Amino acid sequence: MTSQIYDHILLTAATDFELEPARRRLAGRENISFFVCGVGPVEAAFNLTSYLAAGRRIDAVINFGVAGAYSASGQQLLDISLAGREVLADFGICLADRIDSLSENIAATADFDLENNLFSQSREILAKSEPALHCGTFLTVNCVSGTRSRGDYLQRKYQALSENMEGAAVARTCKGFGIDMLELRCISNMVVDRDPKKWRLKEACEVAGEKVAHLIEGLRAKD
């Protein structure tokens, strides 16, 4: 795949807490914009759509932040991963022991392929400094998993790495605007029975910001 040049890149995260480390490291860089899209798929889709519809020139979107890793994913705390696919995992029919997809007759997309040119370039750049880089399926959920049993179910159903609350919404919005999108996440917690005392949220935000800054430098070096 031929490397594509992305002149104007938008860096977006759900919260300012997640965005700030990258903004600090990339201060003063030209053609880099920063945007807090909000928490959850509705806020992320609405806010990003409003931003892009204002006519700003954006060639690519990098959505980044923290995520909860599934126990069987092979990931550890503070690991970095890229999404090759995003799925709206709880968009469907919620039953006692499973979530069924909606009928195929309903015109709604819940699965997004993210293995685009930006993904390929980014994987190549990050693999040189991040030998344990993970690439695979991310899940977007409306309700984060508070128990290991729900997390294990979702991981098995989709063979997923982790879950977040915005990725699929950002992917859908970028698809609508014809913009390449990359999603990068750092693992802040494992998806087990909920215990915030074991989370490494602040460190994960710093690591994510560091990797995004490194990635931007790598992409610029290809220009």
The 8 nearest C-alpha neighbors of each residue, nearest first, counted from 0:
[[1, 2, 116, 119, 3, 120, 115, 117],
 [2, 0, 3, 116, 120, 4, 119, 117],
 [3, 1, 0, 4, 116, 120, 221, 117],
 [2, 4, 1, 5, 116, 117, 222, 120],
 [5, 3, 222, 6, 2, 221, 218, 219],
 [4, 6, 58, 7, 59, 3, 8, 218],
 [5, 7, 4, 58, 8, 30, 57, 59],
 [6, 8, 30, 57, 58, 5, 31, 56],
 [9, 7, 59, 31, 60, 57, 58, 32],
 [8, 10, 32, 60, 33, 31, 61, 11],
 [11, 9, 33, 61, 60, 32, 62, 34],
 [10, 12, 34, 62, 35, 33, 61, 9],
 [13, 11, 35, 63, 18, 14, 62, 64],
 [12, 14, 37, 38, 36, 35, 11, 17],
 [15, 13, 16, 17, 12, 35, 37, 18],
 [14, 16, 18, 17, 19, 35, 13, 12],
 [17, 15, 14, 18, 19, 204, 20, 201],
 [16, 18, 204, 15, 14, 64, 19, 12],
 [17, 19, 15, 12, 16, 21, 20, 22],
 [18, 20, 22, 21, 16, 15, 17, 23],
 [21, 19, 208, 23, 22, 205, 18, 24],
 [22, 20, 208, 24, 23, 19, 18, 212],
 [21, 23, 19, 25, 20, 24, 26, 18],
 [22, 24, 20, 21, 26, 25, 19, 208],
 [23, 25, 21, 22, 26, 20, 212, 209],
 [24, 26, 22, 23, 28, 21, 27, 212],
 [27, 25, 23, 28, 24, 22, 21, 29],
 [26, 28, 25, 29, 31, 24, 23, 22],
 [27, 29, 26, 25, 31, 30, 32, 24],
 [28, 30, 31, 27, 7, 32, 26, 25],
 [29, 31, 7, 8, 6, 32, 28, 9],
 [32, 30, 8, 29, 9, 7, 28, 33],
 [33, 31, 9, 10, 8, 30, 34, 7],
 [34, 32, 10, 9, 11, 31, 35, 22],
 [33, 35, 11, 36, 10, 12, 32, 9],
 [36, 34, 12, 13, 11, 14, 37, 15],
 [35, 37, 43, 13, 46, 47, 12, 34],
 [38, 36, 13, 43, 42, 35, 14, 39],
 [37, 39, 13, 42, 43, 165, 164, 14],
 [38, 40, 164, 165, 41, 42, 43, 141],
 [41, 39, 165, 168, 43, 42, 44, 164],
 [40, 42, 44, 43, 39, 45, 168, 38],
 [43, 41, 45, 37, 44, 40, 39, 46],
 [44, 42, 36, 40, 37, 46, 41, 45],
 [43, 45, 168, 41, 47, 42, 46, 48],
 [46, 44, 48, 42, 43, 47, 41, 49],
 [45, 47, 49, 43, 48, 36, 44, 42],
 [46, 48, 50, 49, 44, 45, 43, 36],
 [49, 47, 45, 51, 50, 46, 52, 44],
 [50, 48, 46, 52, 47, 51, 45, 53],
 [49, 51, 47, 48, 53, 52, 46, 55],
 [52, 50, 48, 53, 49, 54, 55, 47],
 [51, 53, 49, 54, 50, 48, 55, 47],
 [54, 52, 51, 50, 55, 49, 48, 56],
 [55, 53, 52, 51, 56, 50, 57, 49],
 [54, 56, 53, 51, 57, 52, 50, 7],
 [55, 57, 54, 58, 7, 51, 8, 6],
 [56, 58, 7, 59, 8, 55, 9, 60],
 [59, 57, 7, 5, 8, 178, 6, 56],
 [60, 58, 8, 179, 178, 180, 57, 9],
 [59, 61, 180, 9, 8, 10, 62, 181],
 [62, 60, 181, 10, 180, 182, 11, 9],
 [63, 61, 182, 11, 12, 10, 181, 60],
 [64, 62, 183, 12, 184, 182, 61, 11],
 [65, 63, 184, 17, 12, 207, 204, 185],
 [64, 66, 185, 184, 186, 187, 203, 204],
 [67, 65, 186, 163, 162, 187, 184, 185],
 [66, 68, 188, 189, 161, 162, 190, 186],
 [69, 67, 161, 189, 190, 160, 186, 66],
 [68, 70, 190, 72, 161, 71, 160, 189],
 [69, 71, 72, 68, 190, 189, 73, 151],
 [70, 72, 69, 73, 154, 151, 74, 160],
 [73, 71, 160, 69, 74, 70, 68, 159],
 [72, 74, 71, 75, 70, 160, 69, 68],
 [75, 73, 72, 78, 68, 76, 70, 160],
 [74, 76, 78, 77, 73, 186, 68, 189],
 [75, 77, 186, 78, 187, 188, 74, 189],
 [78, 76, 186, 185, 203, 187, 75, 79],
 [77, 79, 186, 76, 185, 75, 74, 80],
 [80, 78, 185, 132, 184, 133, 77, 186],
 [79, 81, 133, 134, 184, 132, 183, 185],
 [82, 80, 183, 134, 182, 133, 83, 184],
 [83, 81, 84, 135, 182, 136, 134, 137],
 [82, 84, 113, 114, 135, 136, 134, 112],
 [83, 85, 112, 136, 113, 82, 111, 137],
 [84, 86, 137, 111, 167, 138, 136, 110],
 [87, 85, 110, 138, 88, 109, 139, 167],
 [88, 86, 139, 109, 90, 89, 138, 167],
 [87, 89, 86, 138, 90, 140, 139, 153],
 [88, 90, 140, 91, 87, 98, 141, 93],
 [91, 89, 87, 88, 100, 92, 109, 101],
 [90, 92, 100, 101, 99, 89, 98, 93],
 [91, 93, 99, 98, 100, 94, 101, 90],
 [92, 94, 98, 91, 97, 99, 95, 89],
 [95, 93, 97, 96, 98, 92, 99, 91],
 [94, 96, 97, 93, 98, 92, 99, 149],
 [95, 97, 94, 98, 93, 149, 152, 148],
 [98, 96, 94, 95, 93, 99, 152, 92],
 [97, 99, 93, 92, 94, 91, 89, 100],
 [100, 98, 92, 91, 97, 101, 93, 94],
 [101, 99, 91, 92, 102, 98, 90, 103],
 [100, 102, 91, 103, 99, 92, 105, 90],
 [101, 103, 104, 105, 100, 91, 106, 99],
 [102, 104, 105, 101, 106, 100, 107, 108],
 [103, 105, 102, 106, 101, 107, 100, 108],
 [106, 104, 103, 102, 107, 101, 108, 100],
 [107, 105, 104, 108, 103, 102, 101, 109],
 [108, 106, 105, 109, 103, 101, 104, 110],
 [109, 107, 110, 106, 111, 171, 87, 105],
 [108, 110, 87, 86, 107, 111, 90, 88],
 [111, 109, 86, 108, 85, 87, 112, 84],
 [112, 110, 85, 84, 113, 86, 109, 170],
 [111, 113, 84, 114, 83, 85, 110, 115],
 [114, 112, 83, 84, 115, 111, 82, 181],
 [115, 113, 83, 118, 112, 119, 116, 84],
 [114, 116, 118, 117, 113, 119, 179, 112],
 [117, 115, 119, 118, 120, 3, 2, 114],
 [116, 118, 120, 119, 115, 121, 181, 179],
 [117, 119, 121, 115, 116, 114, 120, 181],
 [120, 118, 116, 122, 117, 121, 123, 115],
 [119, 121, 117, 123, 122, 118, 116, 124],
 [122, 120, 124, 118, 123, 119, 117, 125],
 [121, 123, 119, 125, 124, 120, 126, 118],
 [122, 124, 120, 121, 126, 125, 119, 127],
 [125, 123, 121, 122, 126, 127, 217, 120],
 [126, 124, 122, 127, 128, 129, 123, 121],
 [125, 127, 129, 123, 130, 128, 124, 122],
 [126, 128, 125, 129, 124, 130, 123, 122],
 [129, 127, 126, 125, 130, 124, 132, 131],
 [128, 130, 126, 132, 131, 125, 127, 79],
 [131, 129, 126, 132, 128, 127, 125, 133],
 [130, 132, 129, 133, 78, 79, 126, 80],
 [133, 131, 129, 130, 80, 79, 126, 134],
 [134, 132, 80, 131, 81, 79, 135, 74],
 [135, 133, 81, 80, 82, 83, 132, 136],
 [136, 134, 83, 82, 84, 160, 137, 81],
 [135, 137, 84, 159, 82, 160, 85, 83],
 [138, 136, 85, 161, 159, 162, 160, 82],
 [137, 139, 162, 86, 88, 85, 87, 161],
 [138, 140, 164, 87, 163, 162, 88, 167],
 [141, 139, 164, 142, 89, 88, 143, 87],
 [140, 142, 164, 143, 39, 89, 139, 40],
 [141, 143, 140, 144, 164, 89, 145, 39],
 [144, 142, 140, 145, 141, 163, 162, 164],
 [143, 145, 146, 150, 149, 142, 190, 147],
 [144, 146, 193, 192, 143, 191, 147, 190],
 [147, 145, 192, 191, 148, 144, 149, 193],
 [146, 148, 191, 150, 192, 149, 190, 151],
 [147, 149, 151, 146, 150, 152, 191, 192],
 [150, 148, 152, 151, 147, 146, 144, 153],
 [151, 149, 147, 153, 152, 148, 144, 190],
 [150, 152, 154, 148, 149, 153, 147, 155],
 [151, 153, 149, 155, 150, 154, 156, 148],
 [154, 152, 156, 150, 155, 151, 157, 149],
 [153, 155, 159, 158, 151, 152, 157, 156],
 [156, 154, 158, 152, 153, 157, 151, 159],
 [157, 155, 153, 154, 158, 152, 159, 151],
 [156, 158, 159, 154, 155, 153, 136, 88],
 [159, 157, 154, 155, 156, 160, 136, 153],
 [158, 160, 136, 154, 157, 137, 161, 138],
 [159, 161, 72, 137, 136, 68, 69, 135],
 [162, 160, 68, 137, 67, 69, 159, 138],
 [163, 161, 138, 67, 139, 137, 66, 68],
 [162, 164, 139, 66, 165, 138, 140, 166],
 [163, 165, 39, 139, 140, 40, 141, 166],
 [166, 164, 40, 39, 168, 167, 43, 139],
 [167, 165, 169, 168, 139, 170, 164, 85],
 [166, 168, 170, 85, 169, 139, 165, 171],
 [169, 167, 40, 44, 171, 170, 165, 166],
 [168, 170, 172, 166, 167, 171, 44, 173],
 [171, 169, 167, 173, 168, 172, 174, 166],
 [172, 170, 174, 168, 169, 173, 167, 175],
 [173, 171, 175, 169, 174, 170, 44, 168],
 [174, 172, 178, 176, 170, 175, 171, 177],
 [175, 173, 177, 171, 172, 176, 170, 178],
 [174, 176, 172, 173, 177, 171, 178, 170],
 [177, 175, 173, 174, 178, 172, 51, 52],
 [176, 178, 174, 175, 173, 179, 172, 58],
 [177, 179, 173, 176, 59, 58, 174, 180],
 [180, 178, 59, 60, 117, 173, 177, 115],
 [181, 179, 60, 61, 59, 178, 173, 170],
 [182, 180, 61, 118, 62, 60, 117, 183],
 [181, 183, 62, 82, 63, 81, 61, 184],
 [184, 182, 63, 81, 80, 62, 181, 82],
 [185, 183, 64, 65, 63, 80, 79, 66],
 [184, 186, 79, 65, 207, 203, 77, 78],
 [185, 187, 77, 66, 76, 78, 65, 188],
 [188, 186, 199, 200, 203, 198, 65, 76],
 [189, 187, 198, 67, 186, 76, 68, 199],
 [188, 190, 68, 67, 191, 69, 70, 76],
 [191, 189, 69, 67, 68, 147, 150, 70],
 [190, 192, 147, 146, 189, 193, 145, 150],
 [191, 193, 146, 147, 145, 194, 190, 148],
 [192, 194, 145, 191, 146, 195, 190, 144],
 [193, 195, 196, 197, 192, 198, 191, 145],
 [196, 194, 198, 197, 193, 188, 199, 200],
 [197, 195, 194, 198, 199, 193, 188, 200],
 [198, 196, 195, 194, 199, 188, 189, 187],
 [197, 199, 188, 195, 196, 200, 187, 194],
 [200, 198, 187, 202, 201, 203, 188, 197],
 [199, 201, 187, 203, 202, 198, 204, 65],
 [202, 200, 204, 203, 199, 205, 187, 16],
 [201, 203, 205, 204, 200, 199, 206, 77],
 [202, 204, 206, 200, 187, 205, 201, 185],
 [205, 203, 17, 207, 201, 202, 206, 208],
 [206, 204, 208, 202, 203, 207, 20, 209],
 [205, 207, 209, 203, 208, 204, 210, 202],
 [208, 206, 204, 210, 185, 209, 205, 203],
 [207, 209, 21, 20, 205, 211, 206, 210],
 [208, 210, 206, 212, 207, 211, 205, 213],
 [211, 209, 213, 207, 212, 208, 214, 206],
 [210, 212, 214, 208, 213, 209, 207, 215],
 [211, 213, 215, 209, 214, 210, 21, 208],
 [214, 212, 210, 216, 211, 215, 209, 217],
 [213, 215, 211, 217, 212, 216, 210, 218],
 [216, 214, 218, 212, 217, 213, 219, 211],
 [215, 217, 219, 213, 214, 218, 220, 212],
 [218, 216, 214, 220, 215, 219, 124, 213],
 [219, 217, 215, 221, 220, 216, 214, 222],
 [218, 220, 216, 222, 221, 217, 215, 4],
 [219, 221, 217, 218, 222, 216, 215, 214],
 [220, 222, 218, 219, 217, 4, 2, 3],
 [221, 219, 220, 4, 218, 5, 3, 6]]
